[in-house]
Amino acid sequence: MNTDNEFKHNKAYLMQYRRMHEKIDRLKDKLDRLDERCSLKGVSYSSQPSSTVTKTLDDILAQKEYIEGKISKLTGDAIKISNEIQDRLLDLDNQLEAEILDLYFLENHSLSEIANILCYSERQIDRLYVKGIEHLSE
């Protein structure tokens, strides 16, 4: 694998955690909207929907249960991926690179926020970020 493909592969590996949390956040938002719809419209307790209620209580509970199950599964997967990434970051020789990758991929900070946190220039953080991703496969 050439270095460009290796870099892309390593970055995609690290991005798994962020993407998984984006999915979890989206599902949590959907669950909140579902709860809000229940409280605003009221729920019909019969199996026949009325003209003002588009879903029965059973429909809403089934959808909530499904979403909660998905959130639980994704959370478990995210923990597994987070642990794998943390183990790989501990193997890096340069722990500043590891810290930058940790803050970016696991704690969801932007590179400019990381520069402020660590008191480095954004250019230096960007350079260390790229080097850290490159060194991940070594």
N, C-alpha and C positions, 0 to 999 in steps of 0.2 A: 504494500500500500504506500503510495507516495505521501509526502508530508501534508499536502493540501487535503487529500482524502482522509488522512489520519486525523487532522485537525477537525474537519467536519464531523467525523465519526465520534471523536471525544466530546465535542460540543453537543452533539445530538444526545449522547449518553447522559451528559450532565443536565440537559434541558428536560429530560424525562420528569424529574421531580417538579419543576416549575409547571409544566403542562398538566401534570396530574393534579396539582393544587388549583390550577385554573378550572379544571373540570369539577373539582370538589366545591369550589366557591360558586360556580354556576348552578350546581345542583342545590346547594344551600339556599341560594337566592330563589330558585324555583320552589323550594319547600316553604320559604317565607311567604312567597306570593300565594301559594296554595292555602296556607294558614290564614292569610289576610282575606282571601276570597271567602273562606268559610265563615269568618267572623263578620264580614260586611254584608253578605247576602243572606246569611242564615242557611241552614241545611234542612232539606226535607228528610224526615225520618221514615217516610214510606218508600216503597220500591218504585212508585210512580213519580216522576219528576213533575213539579208544578211549573207554571209558566214563568215564574221569576227565578227558579233554581234550575241551572243547567245540568247539575250533577247530583246524584244521590250521595248520601253519607257513605255508603259502601264504595262507590266509585272513588271518592276523595280519600278515604282511608286506605284503599288498595293502592292508589297512586302514591300516597305518603309513605306507605310501607315499602313500596318498590324503590322510591328515591332514597329512603333511609338505608336500605340494604346496599344500594349502589355506593352511597357515601361511605358506609362502613367498609366495603370491599376496597374502594379506592384509597381510603385512609390506611388500611393495612398494607396495600401495595406501596403506597408512598413511604411508609415507615421502612419497609424493606429496601427500597431504592435509596432512601436517605442514608441508611446504615452502610450500604455498599459504597456510596459516594464518599461518606466520611472515612471509611477504611482506605479508599484510594487516595484521598487527600492526605491522610496521615503518612502515606508512603512517599509523598513528594519530599525532595530534599530541601526545597525552599519553602519554609512555612509561611512566609509572607504571601507567596503565590497561593498557597493552600488557603490562607485566611481570606484572600480576595475572592477565590472561587467559592468558598463557603458562604461568604456574605452575599455574593451575587446569585448563586444557584439555589442555595438552601434557605437563606434568609430573605431573598427577594429584594435586595437593595439594588439601586442603579449604580453604575460605575462612578457617577459624580457624587452620589451619597457616600460611597465607599471612600472616595478621595477625601471627603470632609471628615469621615469617621477616623481614618488612619493618618490624616494630616499629610497627604502626599498630593502632588499635582495630578490632575485627571490624565494627563499624558503618561505619567509614570504608572498609574494604576492600569491604564489601558495596555501598556507594554507588559506589565507583570501578569495581567489577565490572559493575554495571548500566550505568553511563555508558559504560564501554568497549564493551560489547555494542551500545549505542545508537549510538556513534560509528563503529562498524565499517563501517557502510554509507555513511557520508558521504564 
